Amino acid sequence: MRQFRFSPAFSQALSFTLGDGLILLGVVALLYAGARLAFSSPAVISGPEISLSPLALPWYALLSVGRMTVAYFLSLMFSLFYGYAAARNRTARTVLMPLLDVLQSVPILSFLPVVLLSLTAILPDAFAAELAAIVLIFTSQAWNMTFSFYQSLSTIPKELHEASAIYGFSSWLRFRTLELPFAAIGLLWNSVMSWSGGWFFLMAAEIFHTGKRDFRLPGLGSYLQTAANRGNLPAVVMGVVTLVVVIVLLDQMVWRPLMAWADKFKLEMVEGEEPPTSWFFDLLSGSWIVAQFGMHVWRPFSEALDRRFQGRPGEKITSPEEGIGDVPPSRLLKSFIGGVAVISLYGGYRAVEMLLTLSLSAWEQLGIGLLATSGRVAASLVIALLWTVPLGVLIGTNRRLANILQPIVQVVAAIPATALFPVLLLALLQTSGGLNIAAIGLMLMGTQWYILFNVIAGAAAIPQDLRSTTDLLRLSALDRWKTLILPALFPHIVTGAITASGGAWNASIIAEHVEFSGQTHATVGIGALIARATSEGNYPLLLAATLILVFTVVLFNRVFWRRLYLLAEERYRME
Amino acid sequence: MNTAASVRTDNLLQIENVVKSYLRDTKQFVAVRDVSLNLKPGEFVCLLGPSGCGKSTLLRIITGLNTATSGSVLYRGRPLNGVNPYATIVFQTFALYPWLTVQENVEIALKARGVPAAQRTERALKLIDTVGLDGFESAYPRELSGGMRQKVGFARAMAVEPELLCLDEPFSALDILSAEALRGELMELWLNKTIPTQAILMVTHNIEEAVLMADRIVVMGKNPGHIVTEIAVNLRHPRSRKDMAFQSLADKVYAAVAGETRTEMETLGTAPGQPGTTQPLPDALLNAIAGLLEKLAAESGRADLYRMGGELALELDDLLPIVEAGALLGFLSVQTGDLLLTPLGQAYAEASILARKAMLAGRVLRLPVIAWMYETLLRDDNKRVAWSYFHDALQADFGDLTEKQMDIAINWARHAELFAYDDGTGELYVEG
């Protein structure tokens, strides 16, 4: 079975550049604007009635999937346009890369309160909440797909470009015949990844409520939360089962058939060892109806489309040398960027103004909260490593075990942790130190899979001859781990840990301050501060906490994780 | 010395004083300089030369994929504006779309020209039949062998009935038997005028292939790319490798190609940072040089270059760097297509491993690049200098090739026990 490989698309820059500074400034300005708007958001927002009847479940499932689909198509369109623009245009590229870089590091859930508050200030409540959810999912999905598309475009083999040029392909024909198919597999894998990330954020958005403002949305997430809140165990079970069924259905009927079909777009000229298979795909490709549809509906449609966009044959085709990447920046673009920079500067100035109204003790609280949350993130990473590395090595090196355990692991990993969080709360809040442990638990549940899958991939990739040599030398278990396994796994562990830490920071926002069964539980942490500030209407505090969180994560990524990753790439590559 | 008035309209292609240069970090890198070439209808011309001589760049300028920095490129008397619509290219790595079937790959070229669907199918099927791939229309490229993929490449190129058929090392990625078969089939189509193509321009580094197929061979040299000479091939078809006339012509071509290396030997070049050109080191292993010298010694110190290439089964691209390196180190010389072992080379060939190391140090230090690196190391207190220091300094002279040049220099210096490289600290150092 295929594994997920999350290789973060980093630029090689280790230090902060001017571009990063501008973008962070833009982020600050945006957050400030949101905080300002928040002042006018309604004080009381009543949420929807969530019915716990099993008959409501299909409807809730449909709503959740619907939100995901809308956000996904928006992300797809965005990545096609932005990726294409960046590949063709040098200025777009110098803006795109740092933008994606920084935005990938920003913990997305930290934006949720500000976005919700500002949108409810200007739009009707229910609509604002839906929009906020879709924006949130879009923000979590768009970046890696854009990166993937852009990377695909820039790595098309030169000779394929030259063939397209010499045979006089118009831009449309080239896009349809060369660029899109070439990028298809990458886009597909990233779509699958984006969907599983998106579920995490959707569930969080569906259950978000603080104080008198209930931003919840009818869907699977809120169903599970309501059920857990009321202690209705049968409903909880039914909710979880529905969630699992929905995810498995999507996997079997959408993603696997697509991956089986997309196998024909791979560039390698040899048959892969295990091409992806899908029973549903085989079913469809053998079906008469689908064949008829293909012949009588799809083919004429695509021919007509081609003719429409083709352009006249014989018009001047730009040579590959000129066509790729170097359209000089127009003045309009330059002045647009200039305008954005000026607005950001102003926004930054006003933000600082607002921040200065906070008392010293508030800043003290922020500092302590930051330390506490960092501690939890670190703890969750350590715990995750402790169990995923041995298990991952076991699964990666033992074929038989892999065949049994992998399907189970993949299904369990696909369940969004945020949906199960209320269930976790139900179980743990009674114990002492309850919310603290539950918070770490949520962080673990959401992120340990990244590490596990990367470790499995890394262990499976250890070359057989190195393993045989280790056996022949009769190294002790300790030596074997020290000399072969841990160094070989190092790049993969780092890759998984980077994504995991990002997920853990995200989780802190909803895990550190919860309202459950009519009671409010909170623990010390920056996520708690954000949630409390939202419910109390303390917008300067909200702005400060969000900014501190964003900056900390970005800084840590750059200074610590990036360095570790580059070290792993250079020293520990298996080559 | 053609003037504008003497643009001959019976020339299909006429290029004059074409220069192609790139700007890399403020340093001009010249790919080809002052190239002038004519092509008439009915001709089969080969561009022949070692790798790096700019023949592929020239092909791309001729077809309009790249533009010349200066000089004129005229097709049928008119300057090219963008891609040349009368020319197609068959690529070395086939450049087939992996997700299209054989038929779709051929048809897409026609589709781009606006040919309607029914006609496309008819023409594509006919061509697939002509190249002998009947029955494989619905196969994907990954199901085909290399030779068959190139056949699809040919079918696609000929589908649009080009006037000028350009081939960019079309047979180098194939195994010897497929290449032989495909050459024969192409010549058959060309000589019997089965295809409406008026001229063929082929880029290759294989001398025998050029003599086998071309009416005229244009020999190119490098540093920077330029035309050395043009050799007419008047042999009758079908041509045979065993033929005396064939062999003497191949010898003549070899001499023309390798003859270049002699003039470069005379100038070792200057040290980096000094005025004058810094000559790059040839990409050859010292073991290979030693092997060549031993073989020469076994043949009493003199051997024909063409024959040597055949015996060692080395392509021009692999043999020439070894010959260049041997000449640079003073172990052999090249005269009129023959390799001659120098007395120094004779001594080296007969010496033991330790004695060779001693000899090598002296010879290697004559090369300005390595001498400069060694002196820089000696001047440092710890006799250690960062790799990046040398890389940055050499960047101005070698551009993209700097890293490769560093690798070669370090490799030779290590063999000669002059200096070595510490991967852990990223420094070059002289051993205690």
Boltz contact constraints between the chains, C-beta under 6 A:
constraints:
  - contact:
      token1: [A, 159]
      token2: [B, 91]
      max_distance: 6.0
  - contact:
      token1: [A, 159]
      token2: [B, 93]
      max_distance: 6.0
  - contact:
      token1: [A, 159]
      token2: [B, 95]
      max_distance: 6.0
  - contact:
      token1: [A, 160]
      token2: [B, 95]
      max_distance: 6.0
  - contact:
      token1: [A, 162]
      token2: [B, 65]
      max_distance: 6.0
  - contact:
      token1: [A, 163]
      token2: [B, 95]
      max_distance: 6.0
  - contact:
      token1: [A, 165]
      token2: [B, 65]
      max_distance: 6.0
  - contact:
      token1: [A, 165]
      token2: [B, 83]
      max_distance: 6.0
  - contact:
      token1: [A, 166]
      token2: [B, 88]
      max_distance: 6.0
  - contact:
      token1: [A, 166]
      token2: [B, 89]
      max_distance: 6.0
  - contact:
      token1: [A, 167]
      token2: [B, 109]
      max_distance: 6.0
  - contact:
      token1: [A, 167]
      token2: [B, 112]
      max_distance: 6.0
  - contact:
      token1: [A, 168]
      token2: [B, 112]
      max_distance: 6.0
  - contact:
      token1: [A, 169]
      token2: [B, 112]
      max_distance: 6.0
  - contact:
      token1: [A, 173]
      token2: [B, 112]
      max_distance: 6.0
  - contact:
      token1: [A, 181]
      token2: [B, 99]
      max_distance: 6.0
  - contact:
      token1: [A, 264]
      token2: [B, 99]
      max_distance: 6.0
  - contact:
      token1: [A, 265]
      token2: [B, 99]
      max_distance: 6.0
  - contact:
      token1: [A, 267]
      token2: [B, 98]
      max_distance: 6.0
  - contact:
      token1: [A, 269]
      token2: [B, 142]
      max_distance: 6.0
  - contact:
      token1: [A, 313]
      token2: [B, 113]
      max_distance: 6.0
  - contact:
      token1: [A, 313]
      token2: [B, 114]
      max_distance: 6.0
  - contact:
      token1: [A, 316]
      token2: [B, 82]
      max_distance: 6.0
  - contact:
      token1: [A, 317]
      token2: [B, 82]
      max_distance: 6.0
  - contact:
      token1: [A, 317]
      token2: [B, 83]
      max_distance: 6.0
  - contact:
      token1: [A, 319]
      token2: [B, 65]
      max_distance: 6.0
  - contact:
      token1: [A, 321]
      token2: [B, 66]
      max_distance: 6.0
